[in-house]
């Protein structure tokens, strides 16, 4: 089995080497990478991996936000399948670490029954901790319990794959599910909307994503700049305005201080059960420390997790909660579209102008 990871990066030198090392050690055979114009040493780091034949790097500093998220992720997934001979593809971000409950990533994918083409991985969010001299993986060993963010999906390789924004869903005419049949009484009478051929995840929950989005004030400050660029490009005027309000150094520092979980807050969160100590990434990095030769990164396996049964239950619950979050967003989006259409064409739904019965959204009834 051959596993390839895709990455889209921009100025992530503080986390990228750890990302590549951990995933290489856990069984990733190669990386297909887009560098979207880094200027902080990321390009030089990638060159070492490229020279070793492990990372296949493309540089495109001019790609705008839509091209990066709507086109380049798919291009990299196709490259993984067609050029790098992948069996499984993980579409990843620099701050996300795919860690199996036990063993390595190859074993996790081998556990997926042949009838299924996707593996769902919930994202577990690590809280920002005070800056210090230690690397982020030594400082950041506390995360939120469960998840409140969308999961991601890894998939079998294919020549007709299309990756959705953020890699939360993947489409494939050959690997995806068919259209829904609709209500039996209305089949053939109601016009069905065009449905994307989404890849369905297997009922196997052996991998979680350790997500470390905020690792230091300097990285948070850079993230605000990136967020502003994305909001302006994608027409998020309200979000762009809110980012502008805190993008100055003093305001950004004050906002960072509010986000950071200090030792006192960490103890309180651990005591109440809202936070969980999770040292898996720290332990992996300690096992891989030493040397700069990327070809010498050894293989490791995850094992000896304290209370593995409880962790498995949490991962399963987080995966299903993540799917529910995903569905909730879809419902909210369609509901909002229905209200907008109802306001624009009040006669469409009768006296009240709604698309359905009074007081109900278009997906209810």
C-alpha positions as CSV (number, residue, x, y, z in Angstrom):
1,X,0.0,0.0,0.0
2,X,1.3,3.5,-0.9
3,X,0.1,6.5,1.0
4,X,0.6,10.1,-0.3
5,X,-0.1,13.3,1.6
6,X,-1.0,16.6,-0.1
7,X,-0.2,19.9,1.5
8,X,-0.9,23.5,0.6
9,X,1.5,25.8,2.6
10,X,2.4,29.4,2.9
11,X,4.9,30.6,5.6
12,X,4.6,27.6,7.9
13,X,8.3,27.0,8.7
14,X,7.5,26.8,12.4
15,X,5.4,23.6,12.0
16,X,6.1,22.1,8.6
17,X,9.2,20.1,9.4
18,X,7.4,18.5,12.4
19,X,4.5,17.8,10.1
20,X,6.6,16.1,7.5
21,X,8.6,14.1,10.0
22,X,5.7,12.8,11.9
23,X,3.7,11.7,8.9
24,X,6.8,10.2,7.2
25,X,7.4,8.2,10.4
26,X,3.8,7.1,10.6
27,X,3.9,5.6,7.1
28,X,3.4,8.4,4.5
29,X,5.5,7.4,1.4
30,X,5.6,10.8,-0.4
31,X,4.2,14.4,-0.2
32,X,2.7,16.4,-3.0
33,X,3.1,20.1,-1.9
34,X,2.1,23.5,-3.2
35,X,4.1,26.4,-1.8
36,X,1.9,29.5,-2.3
37,X,4.7,32.0,-2.1
38,X,6.4,31.5,1.3
39,X,9.0,34.0,2.5
40,X,9.9,32.7,5.9
41,X,12.2,29.7,5.2
42,X,9.4,27.3,4.2
43,X,10.8,27.1,0.6
44,X,14.3,26.2,1.8
45,X,12.9,23.5,4.2
46,X,10.9,22.0,1.4
47,X,13.9,21.9,-0.9
48,X,15.6,19.5,1.5
49,X,12.6,17.1,1.3
50,X,12.4,17.6,-2.5
51,X,16.1,16.8,-3.0
52,X,15.6,13.6,-1.0
53,X,12.8,12.6,-3.4
54,X,10.2,12.6,-0.6
55,X,8.4,15.9,-1.3
56,X,7.3,16.8,-4.8
57,X,7.0,20.6,-4.6
58,X,5.3,23.1,-6.9
59,X,5.6,26.8,-6.3
60,X,2.8,29.2,-7.3
61,X,3.0,32.5,-5.5
62,X,0.4,34.1,-7.7
63,X,-2.4,31.6,-7.1
64,X,-5.3,33.5,-5.4
65,X,-7.4,32.1,-2.6
66,X,-10.1,30.6,-4.9
67,X,-7.4,28.9,-7.0
68,X,-5.7,27.5,-4.0
69,X,-8.8,26.1,-2.3
70,X,-10.9,25.2,-5.3
71,X,-8.3,24.0,-7.8
72,X,-4.9,23.3,-6.3
73,X,-6.1,20.8,-3.7
74,X,-7.7,18.8,-6.5
75,X,-4.6,19.1,-8.7
76,X,-2.4,17.7,-5.9
77,X,-4.8,14.8,-5.2
78,X,-4.7,13.9,-8.9
79,X,-0.9,14.2,-9.0
80,X,-0.8,11.8,-6.0
81,X,-2.8,9.3,-7.9
82,X,-1.3,9.6,-11.4
83,X,2.3,10.5,-10.8
84,X,3.1,9.3,-7.3
85,X,1.1,6.0,-7.6
86,X,-0.9,6.5,-4.4
87,X,-3.4,4.0,-3.1
88,X,-4.7,6.4,-0.4
89,X,-4.5,10.2,-0.4
90,X,-4.6,12.4,2.7
91,X,-5.3,16.1,1.9
92,X,-3.7,18.0,4.8
93,X,-2.8,21.4,6.2
94,X,0.5,22.2,7.9
95,X,-1.0,22.5,11.4
96,X,-2.8,19.1,11.3
97,X,-1.3,15.8,12.4
98,X,-3.1,12.6,11.4
99,X,-2.4,10.1,14.2
100,X,-3.8,6.6,14.4
101,X,-5.2,5.2,17.6
102,X,-2.6,2.5,17.3
103,X,0.0,1.3,14.8
104,X,0.6,3.5,11.8
105,X,-1.4,5.1,9.0
106,X,-0.9,2.2,6.6
107,X,-2.5,-0.1,9.1
108,X,-5.4,2.4,9.6
109,X,-6.1,2.4,5.8
110,X,-5.7,-1.4,5.6
111,X,-8.5,-1.7,8.1
112,X,-11.0,0.1,5.8
113,X,-13.2,-2.6,4.1
114,X,-12.8,-2.7,0.3
115,X,-16.4,-1.6,-0.3
116,X,-15.6,1.8,1.2
117,X,-13.4,4.6,-0.3
118,X,-13.1,7.1,2.5
119,X,-11.8,7.3,6.0
120,X,-13.3,10.0,8.3
121,X,-10.9,11.7,10.8
122,X,-12.3,14.1,13.4
123,X,-10.2,17.1,14.3
124,X,-9.3,17.5,18.0
125,X,-8.4,21.2,18.8
126,X,-5.4,22.0,20.9
127,X,-5.6,25.2,22.9
128,X,-3.0,27.9,22.6
129,X,-0.5,28.0,25.5
130,X,1.9,30.8,26.6
131,X,4.9,31.4,24.5
132,X,8.2,30.1,25.7
133,X,11.6,28.8,24.6
134,X,10.4,25.2,24.2
135,X,9.1,24.0,20.8
136,X,5.3,24.1,20.3
137,X,4.9,20.3,20.7
138,X,6.4,20.5,24.2
139,X,4.1,23.4,25.3
140,X,0.9,22.2,23.6
141,X,-0.3,19.1,25.3
142,X,-3.8,20.2,26.2
143,X,-6.8,20.1,23.9
144,X,-10.6,20.5,24.0
145,X,-12.6,17.4,24.8
146,X,-14.4,16.2,21.7
147,X,-14.8,18.4,18.7
148,X,-16.8,21.4,17.5
149,X,-15.2,21.6,14.0
150,X,-15.8,19.7,10.7
151,X,-13.9,16.5,10.2
152,X,-11.8,15.7,7.2
153,X,-11.8,12.7,4.9
154,X,-8.9,10.7,3.4
155,X,-9.8,8.8,0.2
156,X,-8.7,6.1,-2.1
157,X,-6.8,7.5,-5.1
158,X,-8.6,8.0,-8.4
159,X,-8.3,9.8,-11.6
160,X,-11.6,11.7,-11.3
161,X,-11.3,13.0,-7.8
162,X,-12.3,16.5,-6.9
163,X,-11.5,17.8,-3.4
164,X,-13.9,20.2,-1.8
165,X,-12.7,23.3,0.1
166,X,-10.9,22.4,3.2
167,X,-10.9,18.7,2.3
168,X,-14.1,18.2,4.3
169,X,-15.7,16.3,1.4
170,X,-14.3,14.6,-1.7
171,X,-16.2,13.9,-4.9
172,X,-15.7,11.1,-7.5
173,X,-18.1,9.8,-10.1
174,X,-16.5,6.3,-9.8
175,X,-15.9,6.2,-6.0
176,X,-18.8,8.4,-4.8
177,X,-22.3,7.4,-3.7
178,X,-25.2,7.7,-6.1
179,X,-28.0,10.2,-6.0
180,X,-30.8,9.7,-3.4
181,X,-33.9,8.1,-4.7
182,X,-36.4,10.6,-3.2
183,X,-39.8,9.9,-1.7
184,X,-41.4,6.8,-3.3
185,X,-44.7,8.5,-3.9
186,X,-43.1,11.4,-5.8
187,X,-40.4,9.5,-7.8
188,X,-40.6,10.6,-11.4
189,X,-42.8,13.6,-10.5
190,X,-40.5,15.8,-8.5
191,X,-37.4,17.3,-10.1
192,X,-34.4,16.4,-8.1
193,X,-31.5,18.8,-7.6
194,X,-28.1,17.8,-9.0
195,X,-26.2,16.0,-6.3
196,X,-22.4,15.8,-6.1
197,X,-21.0,12.2,-6.0
198,X,-19.6,12.5,-2.5
199,X,-17.2,9.8,-1.2
200,X,-18.8,8.1,1.8
201,X,-16.6,7.4,4.8
202,X,-16.3,3.9,6.2
203,X,-17.7,3.1,9.6
204,X,-14.2,2.8,10.9
205,X,-12.8,5.3,13.3
206,X,-9.1,4.6,13.8
207,X,-7.6,8.0,13.1
208,X,-7.9,11.5,14.6
209,X,-6.4,14.8,13.5
210,X,-4.4,16.7,16.2
211,X,-5.0,20.3,15.2
212,X,-2.7,23.0,16.5
213,X,-3.9,26.2,14.8
214,X,-2.4,28.7,17.3
215,X,1.1,28.0,18.4
216,X,2.7,31.4,19.2
217,X,1.9,35.1,19.1
218,X,4.1,35.6,16.0
219,X,2.3,32.8,14.2
220,X,-1.1,34.1,15.3
221,X,-0.2,37.6,14.0
222,X,0.7,36.0,10.6
223,X,-2.5,34.1,10.6
224,X,-4.5,37.3,11.0
225,X,-2.8,38.7,7.9
226,X,-3.7,35.5,6.0
227,X,-7.2,35.5,7.3
228,X,-7.7,39.1,6.1
229,X,-6.4,38.3,2.6
230,X,-8.8,35.3,2.4
231,X,-11.8,37.4,3.7
232,X,-11.1,40.2,1.2
233,X,-10.6,37.8,-1.7
234,X,-13.8,35.8,-1.0
235,X,-16.0,38.7,-0.3
236,X,-16.2,38.3,3.5
237,X,-16.6,42.0,4.2
238,X,-17.9,41.7,7.7
239,X,-15.2,39.2,8.7
240,X,-12.5,41.4,7.0
241,X,-13.8,44.3,9.1
242,X,-13.5,42.4,12.3
243,X,-10.0,41.2,11.5
244,X,-9.1,44.8,10.6
245,X,-10.2,45.9,14.1
246,X,-7.6,43.7,15.8
247,X,-4.8,43.5,13.2
248,X,-2.7,46.2,14.8
249,X,0.2,44.9,16.9
250,X,-1.2,46.2,20.2
251,X,-4.8,45.0,19.5
252,X,-3.5,41.6,18.2
253,X,-1.4,41.1,21.4
254,X,-4.5,41.9,23.6
255,X,-6.6,39.4,21.6
256,X,-3.8,36.8,21.8
257,X,-3.7,37.2,25.6
258,X,-7.4,36.5,25.7
259,X,-7.1,33.3,23.6
260,X,-4.1,31.8,25.5
261,X,-4.9,29.2,28.2
262,X,-2.5,29.8,31.0
263,X,-1.5,27.3,33.7
264,X,-4.3,28.3,36.0
265,X,-7.0,28.1,33.3
266,X,-5.5,24.8,32.1
267,X,-5.8,23.3,35.6
268,X,-9.4,24.4,35.9
269,X,-10.3,23.0,32.5
270,X,-8.7,19.7,33.2
271,X,-10.5,19.5,36.5
272,X,-13.9,20.2,35.0
273,X,-13.3,17.8,32.1
274,X,-13.6,20.5,29.4
275,X,-9.9,20.0,28.6
276,X,-7.9,16.9,28.1
277,X,-4.2,16.2,28.4
278,X,-3.0,14.6,25.2
279,X,0.8,14.0,24.8
280,X,0.7,11.9,21.6
281,X,2.3,14.5,19.4
282,X,4.9,15.4,22.0
283,X,5.8,11.8,22.4
284,X,6.1,11.2,18.7
285,X,8.4,14.3,18.3
286,X,10.6,13.1,21.2
287,X,11.0,9.8,19.5
288,X,12.1,11.5,16.2
289,X,14.4,14.2,17.7
290,X,17.9,14.5,16.4
291,X,19.6,15.0,13.0
292,X,18.6,16.9,9.9
293,X,18.8,14.1,7.4
294,X,15.2,13.7,6.2
295,X,16.0,10.4,4.6
296,X,16.9,9.0,8.0
297,X,13.5,9.6,9.6
298,X,12.6,6.3,11.2
299,X,9.3,4.6,11.2
300,X,7.3,4.6,14.4
301,X,4.1,3.1,15.7
302,X,1.6,4.5,18.1
303,X,1.1,2.2,21.1
304,X,0.8,2.2,24.8
305,X,-1.9,4.9,24.9
306,X,-3.3,5.2,28.4
307,X,-6.9,4.2,28.5
308,X,-7.1,3.4,24.8
309,X,-10.7,2.3,25.1
310,X,-11.8,5.7,26.3
311,X,-9.8,7.4,23.6
312,X,-11.4,5.2,20.9
313,X,-14.9,6.0,22.2
314,X,-14.0,9.7,22.2
315,X,-12.8,9.5,18.6
316,X,-15.9,7.7,17.5
317,X,-18.1,10.3,19.2
318,X,-16.1,13.1,17.7
319,X,-16.4,11.6,14.2
320,X,-20.2,11.4,14.5
321,X,-20.4,14.8,16.0
322,X,-18.3,16.2,13.2
323,X,-20.6,14.6,10.6
324,X,-23.6,16.3,12.4
325,X,-21.8,19.6,12.4
326,X,-21.3,19.2,8.6
327,X,-25.0,18.4,8.1
328,X,-26.0,21.3,10.3
329,X,-24.0,23.7,8.2
330,X,-25.7,22.3,5.0
331,X,-29.1,22.6,6.6
332,X,-28.4,26.2,7.7
333,X,-27.0,27.1,4.3
334,X,-30.1,25.7,2.4
335,X,-32.4,27.3,5.0
336,X,-30.8,30.7,4.5
337,X,-31.0,30.3,0.8
338,X,-34.7,29.4,1.1
339,X,-35.4,32.5,3.3
340,X,-33.5,34.7,0.8
341,X,-35.5,33.3,-2.1
342,X,-38.7,33.7,-0.2
343,X,-38.0,37.3,0.6
344,X,-37.1,38.0,-3.0
345,X,-40.3,36.3,-4.3
346,X,-42.9,36.5,-1.6
347,X,-45.6,35.0,-3.8
348,X,-43.7,31.7,-4.3
349,X,-44.8,30.1,-1.1
350,X,-48.2,31.7,-0.7
351,X,-49.3,34.5,1.7
352,X,-46.4,34.1,4.1
353,X,-43.8,34.0,1.4
354,X,-42.2,30.9,2.8
355,X,-41.1,27.9,0.7
356,X,-42.9,25.5,3.0
357,X,-45.4,25.5,5.8
358,X,-45.5,28.5,8.1
359,X,-42.6,28.5,10.6
360,X,-40.7,25.8,8.8
361,X,-37.5,25.9,6.8
362,X,-37.2,24.2,3.3
363,X,-35.7,21.1,4.8
364,X,-38.4,20.5,7.4
365,X,-41.9,19.1,7.1
